[in-house]
Amino acid sequence: MPSQETLSDHDWIVRFSARLHARWPTVLRVQRDETAAELALQPHWRCLEPEDAAVCWLRQGIPDHEDVPF
């Protein structure tokens, strides 16, 4: 796999979108691609491998079991 320095924006977006599809198959491709393109502009996400970024992005708003008071 290429390093982040050589990974093109297009490839990052395609891989991110593919991971979103694997985890979130009901969302239309155009919506996944738009999300990926928006996040690819943000250094916080772009510095991650696209697959890792997708998983982290999807986990936002989903509390970890340790965060839920019982």
Legacy VTK file of the C-alpha trace (Angstrom):
# vtk DataFile Version 3.0
C-alpha trace
ASCII
DATASET POLYDATA
POINTS 70 float
0.000 0.000 0.000
1.377 3.484 -0.796
2.301 5.812 2.021
0.029 8.744 2.791
2.513 11.057 1.062
1.997 9.265 -2.262
-1.673 8.364 -1.942
-3.630 10.613 -4.309
-6.745 12.403 -3.120
-8.772 10.330 -5.569
-7.419 7.038 -4.201
-7.974 8.164 -0.600
-11.574 9.094 -1.395
-12.249 5.829 -3.241
-10.840 3.709 -0.413
-12.650 5.713 2.282
-15.929 5.412 0.385
-15.430 1.675 -0.083
-14.906 1.209 3.649
-18.021 3.260 4.370
-19.943 0.994 2.013
-18.670 -2.095 3.816
-19.880 -0.698 7.139
-22.855 1.363 5.955
-24.249 -0.299 2.794
-27.580 1.556 2.738
-25.994 4.930 1.938
-25.810 5.892 -1.730
-22.366 5.967 -3.339
-22.676 9.653 -4.228
-23.272 10.476 -0.556
-20.338 8.312 0.550
-18.078 9.929 -2.041
-19.160 13.435 -1.004
-18.450 12.645 2.634
-15.070 11.184 1.734
-14.173 14.227 -0.372
-15.112 16.617 2.445
-13.101 14.675 5.003
-10.119 14.348 2.650
-9.733 18.130 2.916
-9.274 17.937 6.682
-5.733 17.125 7.839
-7.059 15.281 10.902
-8.667 12.646 8.677
-6.310 12.793 5.706
-3.297 11.829 7.805
-4.952 8.455 8.508
-5.214 5.503 6.180
-8.626 5.923 4.512
-9.999 2.687 5.937
-8.974 3.685 9.469
-10.403 7.170 8.970
-13.738 5.719 7.856
-14.008 3.479 10.904
-13.075 6.349 13.255
-15.510 8.698 11.537
-18.342 6.177 11.852
-17.594 5.687 15.549
-18.198 9.359 16.291
-21.386 9.748 18.210
-21.480 6.079 19.143
-20.531 5.943 22.802
-18.088 3.365 23.961
-19.550 0.970 26.537
-17.347 2.671 29.158
-18.973 6.045 28.364
-22.516 4.824 29.040
-23.632 5.278 32.646
-25.446 2.312 34.153
LINES 1 71
70 0 1 2 3 4 5 6 7 8 9 10 11 12 13 14 15 16 17 18 19 20 21 22 23 24 25 26 27 28 29 30 31 32 33 34 35 36 37 38 39 40 41 42 43 44 45 46 47 48 49 50 51 52 53 54 55 56 57 58 59 60 61 62 63 64 65 66 67 68 69
